[in-house]
Amino acid sequence: RPKCCSVVPVLYTGIFTTAAVENTLKELIEHGSYAAPFMDPEGIVIYHKASGVYFKKTIIGDEKPKNSKEE
């Protein structure tokens, strides 16, 4: 990677469970971002190793599509 680009921290490694996802989000809400110095992180990206697929989970508005106009 270029020197100007950093890598986001890994917040959890282990068995995929809903509880693990929720606990990781709770940590972000309580402690803020681990990648940058701010207290309002958006969410996490989950890599499911067995399927090779990425998922996202946001703290606010996760049930809506990213391009939704709903408030």
C-alpha positions in Angstrom: 0.0 0.0 0.0 1.1 3.6 -0.5 2.6 5.4 2.6 -0.3 7.8 2.5 -2.9 5.0 3.0 -3.5 3.3 6.3 -5.3 0.0 7.0 -8.4 0.0 9.2 -8.0 -1.9 12.4 -9.5 -5.4 12.9 -11.9 -5.1 15.8 -12.9 -8.8 16.2 -11.7 -12.1 14.9 -13.6 -15.3 15.7 -16.8 -17.2 15.2 -19.4 -15.2 13.4 -22.4 -14.5 15.7 -25.0 -11.8 16.0 -23.7 -11.2 19.5 -20.2 -10.6 18.3 -21.4 -8.0 15.7 -23.6 -6.3 18.3 -20.8 -6.2 20.9 -18.4 -4.7 18.4 -20.9 -2.0 17.5 -21.5 -1.3 21.2 -17.7 -0.9 21.7 -17.7 1.7 18.8 -20.6 3.6 20.3 -18.9 3.7 23.8 -15.3 4.4 22.7 -15.6 6.0 19.3 -13.6 5.1 16.2 -10.5 3.0 16.4 -9.3 4.2 13.0 -9.6 8.0 13.5 -10.0 10.3 16.5 -13.7 10.9 16.5 -16.7 9.7 18.6 -19.3 9.2 15.8 -18.2 6.1 13.8 -20.6 4.9 11.0 -20.4 1.1 11.5 -18.4 -2.0 10.6 -17.6 -4.2 7.7 -17.8 -7.9 8.4 -15.8 -10.4 6.4 -17.3 -13.9 6.5 -14.3 -16.1 5.8 -16.1 -19.3 4.9 -18.1 -17.7 2.2 -15.6 -15.0 1.1 -18.3 -12.3 1.4 -18.3 -8.9 3.0 -21.3 -7.4 4.9 -21.8 -4.0 6.4 -23.6 -3.1 9.6 -24.2 0.6 10.4 -25.0 2.0 13.8 -27.8 4.3 12.5 -30.2 3.4 9.7 -28.9 -0.1 8.9 -32.3 -1.2 7.9 -32.4 1.2 5.0 -30.5 1.0 1.7 -27.5 3.4 1.4 -29.3 5.4 -1.3 -32.6 5.7 0.6 -34.1 9.2 0.9 -36.1 8.2 4.1 -35.2 9.9 7.4 
